[in-house]
């Protein structure tokens, strides 16, 4: 959905559809708690007396409406007994012509808003990530993305997004830089990483993967940590979630201390040094992927006219430094 319905339109829909049998006669409020014009999802807080829930549906950032909140609902049901996500309450495919879910409203605070005290939670966050990784993998589940048993998924995503960047007239210079200067070294890097990942999976098995395991999606509640945004899940690389989280905190002053602690305490049946190599390699892949994703997203938003070269140049230089040995 490109733009959300108004809160009044949502109120009327709830009155008529009456999901959970709660809205036909009960007074309730509807509040936009994620008022961004460009978002992966739109989120509205629904309050009925002392009950609160989140009404959630797909925004314009993610392209395929079929892989929206219907899929997310199925994932939430799959992991529900593991206490790692909001409880799913309701799903429909007919919310203004699209899918919508109602889920538990989490009482707590975003871990992303914590100052330099993240080290105090580092061990518990590491164990929380490991708990997600211990969710059983049922490979026939329809919500799983392409397996992360190799780096091929990343290679394909890079090339697809680079084509979009290169075709935009405002981003042509970036397309050339990424394709000609960066991509060959980045692909050689993935080739170098493949044997380590394949060996780890062959000897120690595949891991359930919540793909959006970055600090911005992590909440701390009275019942423990919970992640939001469960649209994308896969299985394979046992280091993926920890690497995503550590990459997401690289701009923090306590990053090195938190990283060291989390790798030390992360529960794994892989020998610690091998696991550390897996994490480091996946973080390098994430650096390339995040650079490409950021530029690709600007193209899709039509935001290239206001593009500021400074930040992207700095990120590009950092990636090229990573790739300089490949």
WOTAFEN-V866087 format. One record per helix or strand of 2 or more residues. SS is the DSSP state (a for helix, b for strand). FROM is the first residue (numbers start at 0). LEN is the number of residues. If there is no record, write none. Layout:
# WOTAFEN-V866087
SS:FROM:LEN, SS:FROM:LEN
This chain:
# WOTAFEN-V866087
a:6:11, a:18:3, b:28:4, b:40:8, b:50:8, a:64:3, a:68:14, b:87:8, b:97:7, b:107:3, a:110:3, a:117:16, a:151:16, a:171:33, b:206:4, a:214:3, b:217:4, b:223:4, b:232:4, a:239:9, a:254:11, a:271:30, a:303:3, a:308:15
